[in-house]
């Protein structure tokens, strides 16, 4: 335990101002600086003989550069006094070589990071004073549990600030392309993880378009370098489907750069989906929580992308097979439907044909009496025409004969009156006229008989057709 602060006897200093009531004529005795500092050393050694646990921040750090070298620190502590003013305390500290070799590995194993500037630590120190180098602290022990708790507190504070701004879920709300093949890669070009990532994608069955944006993936400059790469990608984000942040392996301490609030916020607010493969199997960085998807290693990211395309390909193959099945089923259904329609059409045509045939027979049966009646009418009409023609021919012949007789008598009287000598000529002329009349009559009778024969023949033809029906 820390001893209470005790005031011990201090020999008087001979160079201080004279006390009241004493004569000032005697000159003060000068104290050598070495003796003064020796007394300070003795006083500090007596009053602060034990070691003390203190909490401080490493403002500056000089690590051993070779075996046997020591570690030098500058410790600071800022706190507010009761009057509201900021008070800053500062002291030099040393971790001697042998002790550094014991404390540093244990500290790094428990905290996941080495001693570095800006880290707040709890250490056990002994107060030392040297006449030449002044006040310093010898580090005796380190308490890594305090630093782990402080780092955890800082991590929780970072997560709280990200959650307040909605940056923990914003990336996951972004839709990832079904086939993310245009990739912007943030990595070190010489990193083994980047080479493994590229090789894994090249060995897949799909073509990827990769654009590397180099960045430092470890050290204090890593967050700023990665943010600069994100800014470069943002300018041409329309050419990419997603951003991949990868690093290959490394120590656990390198993961602290990915707990940086600025880097995590930049990834959470990025307009494209960000995939991370930082290379730690057990630990999860803050940027993993703000990214769209966090995978353990670069090869896991490559496998995820290739598998996503393979699954999409399988889905498309399934769709194609299903489309073929549906098309074949529709063709079969259409063929069966056409067969049914063909059979129905054939049956309907046969039905229509039978219907029309029956209708035709009905019409034929209905038309036959009409035809016979029409024939009878025509026969009656022809008979009437024949009789009329006969009467007309007889009347015409009778009239012609009368005319001829009258003409003959007239000619005879004329011939007898005018010229007896031409009697023979008139008789011959009469004979010729009679002969012509008979011929005309004969021709008229022939034509009448031909018409009657034609009418009779037509009637016989109609009767023959009716008989065949």
C-alpha positions as CSV (number, residue, x, y, z in Angstrom):
1,X,0.0,0.0,0.0
2,X,1.0,3.6,-0.5
3,X,2.4,5.1,2.6
4,X,0.8,8.3,4.0
5,X,2.6,11.5,3.3
6,X,4.9,12.3,6.3
7,X,6.8,15.4,7.0
8,X,10.3,14.5,8.2
9,X,13.0,16.7,9.7
10,X,14.8,18.7,7.0
11,X,18.1,20.4,7.8
12,X,18.0,24.2,7.4
13,X,19.1,25.7,4.2
14,X,21.8,28.2,4.8
15,X,21.0,30.3,1.7
16,X,17.5,31.4,2.6
17,X,16.6,34.9,3.6
18,X,17.5,36.1,7.1
19,X,14.9,35.5,9.7
20,X,13.2,38.6,11.3
21,X,15.2,40.0,14.3
22,X,18.6,38.7,13.2
23,X,21.3,40.8,11.8
24,X,21.7,40.9,8.1
25,X,25.3,42.1,8.2
26,X,26.6,38.5,8.1
27,X,26.6,37.3,4.4
28,X,24.7,34.1,3.6
29,X,26.6,30.9,3.2
30,X,26.2,29.6,-0.4
31,X,25.1,26.0,-0.8
32,X,26.6,24.0,-3.7
33,X,24.1,22.8,-6.3
34,X,25.3,19.3,-6.0
35,X,24.7,19.3,-2.2
36,X,21.2,20.8,-2.7
37,X,20.3,18.2,-5.2
38,X,21.8,15.5,-3.0
39,X,19.6,16.6,-0.2
40,X,16.5,16.6,-2.5
41,X,17.5,13.1,-3.5
42,X,17.8,12.0,0.1
43,X,14.6,13.6,1.0
44,X,12.7,12.0,-1.8
45,X,14.3,8.6,-1.1
46,X,13.2,8.9,2.5
47,X,9.7,10.1,1.9
48,X,8.9,8.0,-1.2
49,X,10.8,4.9,-0.4
50,X,8.0,2.5,-1.6
51,X,6.5,2.1,-5.1
52,X,3.2,3.6,-6.1
53,X,0.4,2.8,-8.5
54,X,-0.4,5.7,-10.7
55,X,-2.6,6.3,-13.7
56,X,-1.3,8.4,-16.6
57,X,-1.3,8.8,-20.3
58,X,1.7,8.1,-22.5
59,X,2.5,11.3,-24.2
60,X,5.7,10.2,-25.8
61,X,7.4,6.8,-26.1
62,X,10.9,5.7,-27.2
63,X,11.0,1.9,-27.6
64,X,14.3,-0.1,-27.3
65,X,16.1,-0.2,-30.7
66,X,18.3,-3.1,-29.8
67,X,18.8,-5.8,-27.2
68,X,19.8,-4.3,-23.9
69,X,18.3,-0.9,-24.6
70,X,15.8,0.7,-22.3
71,X,12.3,2.1,-22.9
72,X,11.7,5.8,-22.2
73,X,8.3,7.3,-21.6
74,X,6.8,10.7,-21.0
75,X,3.7,10.5,-18.8
76,X,1.1,13.1,-18.5
77,X,-2.1,13.6,-16.5
78,X,-4.7,16.3,-16.9
79,X,-7.3,17.0,-14.4
80,X,-9.5,19.8,-13.2
81,X,-8.8,21.5,-9.9
82,X,-11.4,22.7,-7.5
83,X,-11.2,26.2,-9.0
84,X,-12.1,24.9,-12.4
85,X,-8.6,25.3,-14.0
86,X,-6.9,22.5,-16.0
87,X,-3.8,21.2,-14.3
88,X,-1.4,19.2,-16.3
89,X,1.2,17.0,-14.7
90,X,4.1,15.5,-16.6
91,X,7.0,13.2,-15.7
92,X,9.6,11.1,-17.3
93,X,9.6,7.4,-16.8
94,X,11.9,4.5,-17.6
95,X,11.4,0.8,-18.1
96,X,14.8,-0.8,-17.8
97,X,15.8,-3.4,-20.4
98,X,15.3,-6.6,-18.4
99,X,12.1,-5.4,-16.9
100,X,10.8,-4.2,-20.3
101,X,11.4,-7.7,-21.7
102,X,9.2,-9.1,-18.9
103,X,6.4,-6.5,-18.9
104,X,6.0,-5.6,-22.6
105,X,5.0,-9.1,-23.9
106,X,2.6,-9.7,-21.0
107,X,1.0,-6.3,-21.5
108,X,0.6,-6.9,-25.3
109,X,-0.8,-10.4,-24.7
110,X,-3.5,-9.1,-22.4
111,X,-4.4,-5.8,-24.1
112,X,-3.9,-6.9,-27.7
113,X,-1.6,-3.9,-28.4
114,X,1.9,-2.7,-27.5
115,X,2.8,0.3,-25.5
116,X,2.1,3.4,-27.6
117,X,1.6,7.1,-27.4
118,X,-1.9,8.1,-26.4
119,X,-2.5,5.0,-24.4
120,X,-3.8,5.4,-20.9
121,X,-2.2,2.9,-18.5
122,X,-1.9,2.0,-14.8
123,X,1.7,1.4,-13.7
124,X,3.6,0.9,-10.5
125,X,6.5,3.3,-10.2
126,X,9.3,4.2,-7.9
127,X,10.3,7.9,-7.5
128,X,13.9,8.5,-8.5
129,X,15.9,11.7,-8.5
130,X,19.3,12.1,-10.0
131,X,21.5,15.2,-9.5
132,X,22.2,15.4,-13.3
133,X,19.0,14.1,-14.9
134,X,16.4,15.3,-12.3
135,X,13.2,13.6,-11.3
136,X,12.1,10.4,-13.1
137,X,10.0,7.4,-12.4
138,X,11.2,3.8,-12.6
139,X,8.4,1.5,-13.8
140,X,8.2,-1.6,-11.7
141,X,5.0,-3.1,-13.0
142,X,2.1,-2.6,-15.4
143,X,-1.6,-3.4,-14.9
144,X,-3.0,-4.5,-18.3
145,X,-6.5,-5.0,-16.9
146,X,-6.9,-1.3,-16.5
147,X,-5.9,-0.6,-20.1
148,X,-8.2,-3.4,-21.3
149,X,-11.0,-1.7,-19.4
150,X,-10.1,1.7,-20.8
151,X,-10.0,0.3,-24.3
152,X,-13.3,-1.4,-23.8
153,X,-14.8,1.9,-22.5
154,X,-13.5,3.7,-25.5
155,X,-14.9,1.0,-27.8
156,X,-18.3,1.3,-26.1
157,X,-18.2,5.1,-26.4
158,X,-17.4,4.7,-30.1
159,X,-20.2,2.3,-30.6
160,X,-22.6,4.6,-28.7
161,X,-21.7,7.6,-30.9
162,X,-22.1,5.4,-34.1
163,X,-25.5,4.2,-32.9
164,X,-26.7,7.7,-32.1
165,X,-25.9,8.7,-35.7
166,X,-27.5,5.5,-37.1
167,X,-24.3,4.3,-38.6
168,X,-24.4,0.8,-37.2
169,X,-27.4,-0.2,-39.4
170,X,-27.1,2.1,-42.3
171,X,-24.8,-0.1,-44.4
172,X,-26.9,-3.2,-43.8
173,X,-29.9,-1.3,-45.2
174,X,-28.1,-0.8,-48.5
175,X,-29.0,-3.5,-51.2
176,X,-26.1,-5.6,-52.3
177,X,-26.1,-6.3,-56.1
178,X,-27.3,-9.7,-57.1
179,X,-24.0,-10.2,-58.9
180,X,-21.4,-8.0,-57.4
181,X,-18.6,-8.3,-59.9
182,X,-17.3,-4.7,-60.1
183,X,-15.3,-4.4,-56.9
184,X,-13.2,-1.5,-55.4
185,X,-10.5,-3.1,-53.3
186,X,-8.9,-1.2,-50.4
187,X,-5.7,-3.0,-49.3
188,X,-2.0,-3.0,-49.4
189,X,-0.8,-4.1,-52.9
190,X,2.0,-6.2,-51.3
191,X,-0.2,-7.8,-48.6
192,X,-0.5,-11.6,-48.8
193,X,-4.2,-11.4,-48.0
194,X,-4.8,-9.3,-51.2
195,X,-2.9,-11.8,-53.3
196,X,-4.9,-14.7,-51.8
197,X,-8.1,-12.7,-52.4
198,X,-7.2,-12.1,-56.1
199,X,-6.1,-15.7,-56.6
200,X,-9.3,-17.1,-55.1
201,X,-11.4,-14.9,-57.4
202,X,-9.4,-15.9,-60.5
203,X,-9.8,-19.6,-59.6
204,X,-13.6,-19.2,-59.5
205,X,-15.8,-19.7,-62.6
206,X,-16.8,-16.1,-62.8
207,X,-15.1,-12.9,-64.1
208,X,-14.6,-10.1,-61.6
209,X,-13.5,-6.5,-62.4
210,X,-11.1,-5.4,-59.6
211,X,-9.8,-1.9,-59.0
212,X,-7.2,-1.5,-56.2
213,X,-7.1,1.6,-54.1
214,X,-3.8,1.2,-52.1
215,X,-3.9,2.1,-48.4
216,X,-1.8,1.4,-45.3
217,X,-3.5,-1.3,-43.4
218,X,-1.6,-1.1,-40.1
219,X,-0.1,1.6,-37.9
220,X,-1.4,4.9,-36.8
221,X,-1.7,6.3,-40.3
222,X,-4.0,3.4,-41.3
223,X,-7.4,5.1,-40.6
224,X,-6.5,8.2,-42.5
225,X,-5.1,6.2,-45.4
226,X,-8.2,4.1,-45.7
227,X,-10.5,7.1,-45.5
228,X,-8.5,8.7,-48.3
229,X,-9.1,5.6,-50.4
230,X,-12.9,5.7,-49.6
231,X,-12.9,9.3,-50.7
232,X,-11.3,8.3,-54.0
233,X,-13.8,5.6,-54.5
234,X,-16.7,7.9,-53.8
235,X,-15.9,10.0,-56.8
236,X,-16.4,7.1,-59.2
237,X,-18.9,5.0,-57.2
238,X,-21.2,4.6,-60.2
239,X,-18.5,2.2,-61.6
240,X,-18.6,-0.2,-58.7
241,X,-21.0,-2.6,-57.1
242,X,-19.3,-2.9,-53.7
243,X,-16.2,-2.0,-51.7
244,X,-14.0,-4.6,-50.2
245,X,-11.6,-3.8,-47.3
246,X,-9.1,-6.6,-46.7
247,X,-5.9,-7.2,-44.9
248,X,-3.9,-10.4,-44.5
249,X,-3.1,-11.6,-41.1
250,X,-0.9,-9.5,-38.8
251,X,-0.8,-9.2,-35.1
252,X,-3.7,-8.6,-32.9
253,X,-2.5,-5.1,-32.2
254,X,-2.9,-4.1,-35.8
255,X,-6.7,-4.5,-35.3
256,X,-6.9,-1.3,-33.2
257,X,-6.7,0.9,-36.3
258,X,-10.1,-0.6,-37.3
259,X,-11.6,0.5,-34.0
260,X,-11.1,4.2,-35.0
261,X,-14.3,6.2,-34.8
262,X,-13.6,8.3,-37.9
263,X,-12.9,5.2,-40.0
264,X,-15.9,3.3,-38.7
265,X,-18.1,6.4,-39.4
266,X,-16.8,6.8,-42.9
267,X,-17.6,3.1,-43.7
268,X,-21.0,3.3,-42.1
269,X,-21.9,6.4,-44.1
270,X,-20.5,5.2,-47.4
271,X,-23.1,5.0,-50.2
272,X,-21.9,1.6,-51.5
273,X,-22.0,-1.7,-49.6
274,X,-18.7,-2.3,-47.8
275,X,-17.4,-5.9,-47.2
276,X,-14.6,-6.4,-44.7
277,X,-12.1,-9.2,-44.4
278,X,-9.7,-7.9,-41.8
279,X,-8.1,-11.3,-41.1
280,X,-8.9,-12.0,-37.4
281,X,-10.8,-15.2,-36.6
282,X,-11.8,-14.4,-33.0
283,X,-11.9,-10.6,-32.7
284,X,-14.5,-8.2,-34.3
285,X,-13.4,-4.7,-35.1
286,X,-15.7,-1.7,-34.9
287,X,-15.6,-1.3,-38.7
288,X,-17.0,-4.9,-38.9
289,X,-20.0,-3.6,-37.0
290,X,-20.6,-0.7,-39.4
291,X,-19.9,-2.6,-42.6
292,X,-22.6,-4.2,-44.8
293,X,-21.0,-7.6,-44.2
294,X,-18.1,-8.7,-42.1
295,X,-16.1,-11.8,-42.9
296,X,-13.1,-13.1,-41.1
297,X,-10.5,-13.3,-43.9
298,X,-9.9,-12.1,-47.4
299,X,-10.4,-15.6,-48.8
300,X,-13.7,-15.8,-47.0
301,X,-14.8,-12.6,-48.7
302,X,-13.7,-14.0,-52.1
303,X,-15.5,-17.3,-51.3
304,X,-18.6,-15.4,-50.4
305,X,-18.6,-13.4,-53.7
306,X,-18.0,-16.5,-55.8
307,X,-20.6,-18.4,-53.8
308,X,-23.1,-15.6,-54.3
309,X,-22.6,-15.7,-58.1
310,X,-22.8,-19.5,-58.0
311,X,-26.1,-19.4,-56.1
312,X,-27.4,-16.8,-58.5
313,X,-26.3,-19.0,-61.4
314,X,-28.0,-22.0,-59.8
315,X,-31.2,-19.9,-59.3
316,X,-31.1,-18.9,-63.0
317,X,-30.5,-22.5,-63.9
318,X,-33.5,-23.4,-61.8
319,X,-35.6,-20.7,-63.4
320,X,-34.5,-21.9,-66.9
321,X,-35.4,-25.5,-66.0
322,X,-38.7,-24.4,-64.6
323,X,-39.3,-22.3,-67.7
324,X,-38.5,-25.2,-69.9
325,X,-40.9,-27.4,-67.8
326,X,-43.6,-24.8,-68.0
327,X,-43.1,-24.3,-71.7
328,X,-43.1,-28.1,-72.4
329,X,-46.2,-28.4,-70.2
330,X,-47.9,-25.5,-72.0
331,X,-47.0,-27.1,-75.4
332,X,-48.4,-30.4,-74.3
333,X,-51.5,-28.7,-73.0
334,X,-51.9,-26.7,-76.2
335,X,-51.3,-29.9,-78.3
336,X,-53.9,-31.7,-76.3
337,X,-56.3,-28.7,-76.6
338,X,-55.7,-28.6,-80.3
339,X,-56.4,-32.3,-80.5
340,X,-59.7,-31.8,-78.6
341,X,-60.6,-28.9,-80.8
342,X,-59.8,-31.0,-83.9
343,X,-62.0,-33.8,-82.7
344,X,-64.7,-31.3,-81.8
345,X,-64.4,-29.6,-85.1
346,X,-64.6,-32.9,-87.0
347,X,-67.6,-33.9,-85.0
348,X,-69.2,-30.5,-85.5
349,X,-68.5,-30.7,-89.2
350,X,-70.0,-34.1,-89.5
351,X,-73.0,-32.9,-87.6
352,X,-73.3,-29.9,-89.8
353,X,-72.9,-32.0,-92.9
354,X,-75.6,-34.4,-91.7
355,X,-77.8,-31.5,-90.8
356,X,-77.3,-29.8,-94.2
357,X,-77.8,-33.2,-95.9
358,X,-81.1,-33.7,-94.1
359,X,-82.1,-30.1,-95.0
360,X,-81.2,-30.7,-98.6
361,X,-83.2,-33.9,-98.7
362,X,-86.1,-32.0,-97.1
363,X,-85.8,-29.3,-99.7
364,X,-85.6,-31.8,-102.5
365,X,-88.7,-33.6,-101.2
366,X,-90.4,-30.3,-100.8
367,X,-89.3,-29.2,-104.3
368,X,-90.3,-32.3,-106.2
369,X,-94.1,-31.6,-106.1
370,X,-93.5,-28.1,-107.1
371,X,-91.4,-29.3,-110.0
372,X,-94.0,-31.7,-111.1
373,X,-96.7,-29.0,-110.7
374,X,-94.5,-26.7,-112.7
375,X,-94.0,-29.3,-115.4
376,X,-97.7,-29.9,-115.5
377,X,-98.2,-26.2,-115.9
378,X,-95.6,-26.1,-118.6
379,X,-97.2,-29.1,-120.3
380,X,-100.6,-27.4,-120.2
381,X,-99.1,-24.2,-121.5
382,X,-97.4,-26.0,-124.3
383,X,-100.6,-27.8,-125.2
384,X,-102.4,-24.5,-125.3
385,X,-99.6,-23.0,-127.4
386,X,-99.8,-25.9,-129.8
387,X,-103.5,-25.6,-130.2
388,X,-103.1,-21.9,-130.6
389,X,-100.4,-22.4,-133.2
390,X,-102.6,-24.9,-135.0
391,X,-105.6,-22.6,-135.1
392,X,-103.4,-19.7,-136.1
393,X,-101.8,-21.8,-138.9
394,X,-105.1,-23.0,-140.1
395,X,-106.6,-19.5,-139.9
396,X,-103.5,-18.1,-141.7
397,X,-103.7,-20.9,-144.3
398,X,-107.4,-20.4,-144.7
399,X,-107.0,-16.6,-145.1
400,X,-104.1,-17.1,-147.4
401,X,-106.2,-19.5,-149.4
402,X,-109.1,-17.1,-149.6
403,X,-106.8,-14.4,-150.6
404,X,-105.2,-16.5,-153.2
405,X,-108.6,-17.5,-154.5
406,X,-109.8,-14.0,-154.6
407,X,-106.6,-12.9,-156.2
408,X,-106.9,-15.7,-158.7
409,X,-110.4,-14.8,-159.5
410,X,-109.5,-11.2,-159.9
411,X,-106.6,-12.0,-162.1
412,X,-108.7,-14.4,-164.1
413,X,-111.3,-11.7,-164.7
414,X,-108.6,-9.3,-165.5
415,X,-106.9,-11.7,-167.7
416,X,-110.1,-12.5,-169.3
417,X,-111.0,-8.9,-169.7
418,X,-107.6,-7.5,-170.7
419,X,-106.0,-10.2,-172.6
420,X,-107.2,-13.6,-173.4
421,X,-103.9,-14.4,-174.8
422,X,-102.2,-14.5,-171.5
423,X,-104.6,-17.0,-170.0
424,X,-102.2,-19.7,-170.2
425,X,-99.6,-17.5,-168.4
426,X,-102.1,-16.7,-165.7
427,X,-103.0,-20.3,-165.3
428,X,-99.3,-21.1,-164.9
429,X,-98.9,-18.3,-162.5
430,X,-101.9,-19.6,-160.5
431,X,-100.4,-23.0,-160.4
432,X,-97.1,-21.6,-159.1
433,X,-98.9,-19.6,-156.4
434,X,-100.8,-22.6,-155.3
435,X,-97.6,-24.6,-155.1
436,X,-96.0,-21.9,-153.0
437,X,-98.9,-21.8,-150.7
438,X,-98.9,-25.5,-150.2
439,X,-95.2,-25.4,-149.5
440,X,-95.7,-22.6,-146.9
441,X,-98.4,-24.6,-145.3
442,X,-96.3,-27.6,-145.3
443,X,-93.4,-25.7,-143.7
444,X,-95.7,-24.3,-141.1
445,X,-97.0,-27.7,-140.3
446,X,-93.4,-29.0,-140.1
447,X,-92.4,-26.3,-137.7
448,X,-95.4,-26.9,-135.6
449,X,-94.7,-30.6,-135.4
450,X,-91.0,-29.9,-134.5
451,X,-92.2,-27.7,-131.6
452,X,-94.6,-30.4,-130.5
453,X,-91.9,-33.0,-130.7
454,X,-89.5,-30.8,-128.7
455,X,-92.1,-30.3,-126.0
456,X,-92.8,-33.9,-125.9
457,X,-89.1,-34.8,-125.6
458,X,-88.6,-32.3,-122.8
459,X,-91.5,-33.8,-120.9
460,X,-90.0,-37.2,-121.4
461,X,-86.6,-36.1,-120.1
462,X,-88.2,-34.5,-117.0
463,X,-90.1,-37.7,-116.4
464,X,-87.0,-39.8,-116.8
465,X,-85.1,-37.6,-114.3
466,X,-87.9,-37.8,-111.8
467,X,-88.0,-41.6,-112.3
468,X,-84.2,-41.8,-111.6
469,X,-84.6,-39.7,-108.5
